[in-house]
Amino acid sequence: MGSDSGLSLINTQTADVTEIYDSLFVPKQILVVEEKSIAIVRAEKGKNKTGCIYTFDLSSLTMKSQCSKNMRKKTKQEKIQPTKGCSLVCSYLTISSKLYMSVVKHKIIQLYEWIRIPGQGQGWFQCKNDFQISDVQSLCMFSRPSGLKICVGTSTEFLIIDAEAGENDKKKCIERLQKHKENTSLCITPVVKDEINNWAIGVLLTYNNISVLEQFTLHPDNIFTVLVKWNVKPLHIHSSLPYFMAIGQQGIEIRMASNGNVYTV
């Protein structure tokens, strides 16, 4: 659990709470990948509150009395130094169990892949690619038949990036989806229907309390959109077809994915 007070470990069976880090280590995002037995944490540390990515081996987290001291030493080893100064992170596990991580650092999006060689420890993230995109406020990753994609939201538009583009193709790998005039409360939600291949059939693009569903088809001129005007301002939207669930400070709201009608509030 992360808060302004630091990072803590909660035993769900006994409800005991053990502090791993104090308020000098402030988690901003925590992503748990159980299949790889790791937690990805974007945190601000020290007096300067500089953002960086840390990875934790979930199997090493125990409720022992020396947990705090051990974890402080562990974090120094698992800090991903090239991410220093980052402001956003997301992760994605493919159907073939490949784990990717996208990190926003200033005007650059870094793409990392989780590497693990048998007999050489837990594993590590290795940088595979980077893209220059300014003013990124939200991002996600998903799979398409053509490969791994990164969708980003800026203060003026939403973009899709071909994550596997080579150096000579980077200028051609960006597709513009939607322009908008709002610059707050941006979030992007992949919509997955093909569970066998885990391919996304579209993305739900949200700004303030408005969401537009952009569906991917073989014919770009025939893209079907569903406009949703939420009663709450979503901080996060979960896609579980045939429903979309928005979570905001005012509550939780569920809509039908087919037409945007309210299912329950």
N, C-alpha and C positions, 0 to 999 in steps of 0.2 A: 504494500500500500504506500502510495506517495502523497505527500502534502507539503505545505510550507514548513512543516516541522522536521522534514527529512524523509527517510525511507525506512519502513518497518516491515517486519515479517509477522504474519498472523497465523497461528495454529488454529485451523478451523474445527478441530476436535475439542481443544481445551479452551479456545478463545484467548490464549496467552499472546501477548504482543511483545516482540523483541525489537529494539531499535538497532538498525544496521548502520544508519548514518544520521547525524543530527541536522540542524537547520542550515549548516554550511553546504549541504548536498541536497538540492531541491529538485526532485523529479518533475518534469513537465509532461513526459509521455512514457508509458510503460506498455511494451508489446511482449506478450508471452507466446512462445512457440513451443508447445508441449512436445511435438514430434521430434524436435531437435534438442529438447531439454535445455532451452536457454530463454532468458529474458533480455529484451533490448530496452535500454533506458536512455532517454534523452534528458539530461539533467544539467542544471546550472550549479557550479561548484566554486567555492571560495568567495572572497570579498568582491571580486569583479563580476561575479555571476556569469561567467563565460559558458555558453552551451557546448556540450560535447556528448558523444554516444559512448555508452558503456554496455558491455555484455556480461551477464551473470550465468554461471552454470547452475541450473535449478537443483541438480542432485547434490550440490555442495551446501545448499542453504539448510541449516539445521537450527534447532532451538537451544543449542549448547550455550553455556554462559560466555564463552569466548567468541561468540558469533560476530559481534561488532568489530573486534580487533582483527579477526581473520578476514572479514569482508573488506575492511579498509585496505589491507594489503592486496587482496584479490582484485579490487577495482583498479589499482594502479597498473596491474598486469593486463587487464581487459579493456582498458581505455583505448578507443580508436582515435589516435592522435590526428589523422587528417580531417576528422569531422569537427575539430575545434572551431567554435564560432557558428555552429549550425543552429537553425531555427525551427526545423520540422523534420520528421522521419516517418516512414511507413514501411511495412514489410509485406511480403507475399510468398506463399508456399505453393509451388506448382503441383500439378497432378502427379508428376514424376518425382516429387519430394525435393525439388531444388528450392532453396530459400534465397530470396533476393531482398535487398533493403535499399530504399531510395532516401537520400539525405539532401535537404536544402541548406546550402551554405552560401550566404550572400547572393550572388547572381548565378550560382552554379548548382545544378542537380547532379549529385554523385550516385552512381549505381554500383552496389556491392553484391557479391555472391558469397554465400557461406561455404567455406571449404573445410573438409575434414578428411584427413588421411589416416587410415587405420594404424594405430600404434604411435601416433604423434599428438596425443592429447585431445582436448575437447573439440577444437576447431577454431576458425577465425574468419572474419569477413575480409574479402579481397576486392579492391576497387576494379571494376570491369569497364566502366564507361563514365563519361560526364557530358553535360549539356549546359549551354549558357541560356538561361531563361531568367528574366528580371521579374521581381515583385511577385514571387510565388507565395500564395497564401494557403493553399490546400493541394494535396496530391494523393493519388492512389495508384495501384498497379493491378493489372489483370492480364489474362491470356486470350489471344485470338488465334485462329488457324495460321495467321502469318507470323505469330511470335509474341513475345512479351511487350506490353505497352505500358507507358506511364501517362496518366491523365493529370493535368495540373490546372489549377484555377488561379488567375491573376486578378488584379483589381479591375480589369476591363474585359477579360475573355477567358474561355476554357480551351485548352489545347490537348492534343494527344501526340505523344512522342513514341517513335519506334525505338525501343530500348536497345535493340540489337544492331542499330545502324552503325556502319563503319565511319571512319574519320571523314572520308570524302562525301558521304551521304548525309551528314548531319543537318545541312541546310535544307535538305529535301524531306527530312523525316518528321516534320511537324505539321499536323493537320489542325486547322482551326474549327472548333465545333460551334460555340455560341459566344456572342458578345453580350455584355450586360453593362448597366450603368451603376450598379450597386458595388460597394467595396467593403461590405461587412458580412460576417457570418457565412462564409463560403464553405461548402463541403461537397465532396464527390463520392458517389456510391456505385460500385460496379454491380450490374444486375446479371446474375448467372442462372441460366436455365439448363444448359447442357452439362449435367453433373458428371457424365462419363469422362468428358475431356476437360471439364472445368473452364469452358470458354465463356466469356462474357457476351451476352446478346445486346448489351447496351450499357449506358451510364446515366445515372440520375444526377443532374447538375443543379445545385442549389445555391441561391443567393438570397439573403434575408429569409423571408418566409415563402419563397417561390421556388418550385422545383420543376425542371423540364426533363422528361425521359427521352433520351436520344437512343434509338435502336439501330444497331448495325445490320445492314442488309447487303445483298449482292448488288443492289441497284441504289446508289446514293440518292437519286432523286425521289426515291420512294420511302424515305425514312419517316417512321411514324412517331409522333411526339405526344406525350400526355402531360398536360399542365396541371400542377398541383399547387394550390394556395393554402398553406398550412395555417391553422389557428395559433399554433405555437411557432416560435422562431427556432428551427432545429439547430442544435449543436452537433448532433450526430444522427445519421439515418441508416437504419439496418434494412437490407433487402432480403425478404423471405417470400418468394413468389407463392401465391398471388397477392402478397401484401407488401407495403412499405411501412416501416415504423419509425417515426420521428421522436427523438428525445430532446427536450428543451428544458429550460429552467422552470417553465410554467407547467410542465407535465409531459405525458406521453400520448401520442396521437397515431392512429393506424388508418391507413388509406388503402383502397383497392388499387392494384397496379394497373389494371385494365383501363380505368376511366378516371382515377383520382378521387372518387367519392369516399366520404368518411365511412369507415367500417365501425370503429368505436373510439371513444375518447376517454 
